C-alpha cells in the first residue's frame, strides 16, 4: 500500500494556510505543498512559517521548508583577511533599496554551475517586487562610479532576514555588499538571517546548519518583534580614495 504522505498536498487558492511542515520534512525532503499563488499575503504567511517558493518556470509552484536549515547569526559573521583588505582599499558605495528591481533582474541573469535556467523567472520577480512595495523585501547594492556591479536581496519580516540571491559583476562586489548588509541588519535588530541551504560560500562567512525545529522556534520569536530602525533607502556606506 502506497503511503499517501509521500505525495505533496495541493494548496487551496482560497485559503492561506499550509499543510504540516514536519510531515513534509519526514516524507518529502521538505516539499510542503504545490500550487496556490505568489500573492503578497500568501508569501507573508509562508515566510513567517519558514516556507519559501522554489520551482522552475514551467512547473507548478513548489513550497519548501528544508531541514537542516542554513542560518547566519549576524554577530557571528566572519570576514576573512583578504576580504577585509578589499573592503578597506576599494573605492565603492553600498546602498540599500536604491535599485531593487535591477538587483533581482541581475540575480535572475546570473549563470550558476549545474543549472540550465533560473528559478527567478518573471512570476517570481513580480512576487518579490510586491514584497518590496509592501516594505518586506530589500536590496543591498555595491556601486562604483554610479554603476551597479553587485548586490543581494531578500525578504524581511520582523527581526528576521531571509536571503534570496546575490550577484557580482566584479570580484568581491556581492561579498562586500553582504558584509555591510549583515552589519546594518544587526544594528537594525535583526537576530537571524535565513540562508536556506548549505553552501561553502556561506559557511566561510560563519553560517551554519540547524534543525528546522530550532529554526522554527527562533523564527516564531523574532519574526513578531519590530526592528530597532526602519529599512528605508539611501547610502549605507561610502569608501572613497
FENLINGI-V175606 format. One record per backbone hydrogen bond with DSSP energy under -0.5 kcal/mol. CO is the residue of the C=O (numbers start at 1). NH is the residue of the N-H. E is the energy in kcal/mol with one decimal. If there is no record, write none. Layout:
co = [CO/CO]
nh = [NH/NH]
e = [E/E]
This chain:
co = [2/3/4/6/9/11/12/20/21/22/23/24/24/24/28/30/30/32/33/34/39/40/41/42/43/44/45/46/46/46/47/52/56/61/62/63/63/64/69/69/70/70/71/72/72/73/74/78/80/81/82/83/84/85/86/90/92/93/93/94/94/95/96/99/100/101/102/103/104/105/106/112/119/121/122/123/124/125/126/127/128/129/130/131/131/132/136/138/139/140/141/141/142/142/143/144/147/147/149/149/150/151/152/153/153/154/155/157/159/159/160/161/161/162/165/167/170/172/173/174/175/176/177/178/179/180/181/182/183/184/185/186/188/188/192/192/193/193/194/195/196/199/200/201/202/202/203/205/208/210/210/211/211/212/213/214/215/216/217/218/219/222/222/230/234/237/238/239]
nh = [4/6/7/8/34/13/15/24/25/26/27/28/30/31/31/32/65/9/63/11/43/44/45/46/47/48/49/49/50/51/50/64/59/35/54/32/33/52/71/210/195/196/208/74/193/76/77/80/84/85/86/87/88/89/90/92/239/95/143/236/237/141/234/103/104/105/106/107/108/109/110/115/121/125/126/127/128/129/130/131/132/133/134/136/137/135/156/154/97/152/95/143/149/150/93/147/144/149/169/170/142/167/140/164/165/138/162/160/191/192/157/163/194/155/153/151/173/176/177/178/179/180/181/182/183/184/185/186/187/188/190/189/228/229/161/194/72/195/163/197/70/203/204/205/205/207/206/78/71/68/69/214/215/216/217/218/219/220/221/222/223/159/225/232/96/94/240/92]
e = [-0.7/-1.8/-1.5/-0.5/-2.2/-0.6/-2.0/-1.1/-2.3/-2.2/-2.6/-2.0/-2.4/-0.6/-1.8/-1.0/-2.4/-0.6/-2.6/-2.4/-2.6/-2.4/-1.8/-2.8/-2.8/-1.7/-1.0/-1.1/-0.6/-2.9/-1.0/-2.9/-1.5/-2.4/-2.3/-2.4/-1.1/-2.2/-0.5/-2.4/-2.9/-0.8/-2.7/-0.6/-2.0/-3.2/-1.5/-0.5/-2.4/-1.9/-1.8/-2.5/-1.8/-2.5/-2.2/-0.6/-2.9/-0.5/-3.3/-3.2/-2.0/-3.2/-2.0/-2.4/-2.3/-2.3/-2.5/-2.4/-2.1/-1.5/-0.9/-2.0/-1.5/-2.7/-2.3/-1.7/-2.5/-1.9/-2.0/-1.8/-2.3/-2.5/-1.5/-3.1/-0.6/-1.7/-2.4/-1.9/-2.6/-2.2/-2.2/-0.6/-2.7/-1.0/-2.3/-1.7/-2.0/-0.7/-3.5/-0.8/-3.1/-2.5/-2.7/-2.3/-1.3/-2.4/-3.9/-1.4/-2.2/-1.3/-2.2/-0.8/-2.7/-2.2/-2.0/-2.3/-1.7/-2.8/-2.1/-2.5/-2.4/-2.1/-2.4/-2.8/-2.0/-2.4/-3.0/-2.5/-2.1/-1.4/-2.5/-1.3/-3.5/-0.8/-2.4/-0.5/-2.6/-0.6/-2.0/-2.1/-1.4/-2.2/-2.0/-0.5/-1.0/-2.0/-1.6/-2.9/-3.1/-0.6/-3.7/-0.6/-2.3/-3.3/-1.4/-2.3/-2.7/-2.4/-1.6/-2.4/-2.6/-2.8/-1.0/-0.8/-2.7/-3.2/-0.5/-2.0]
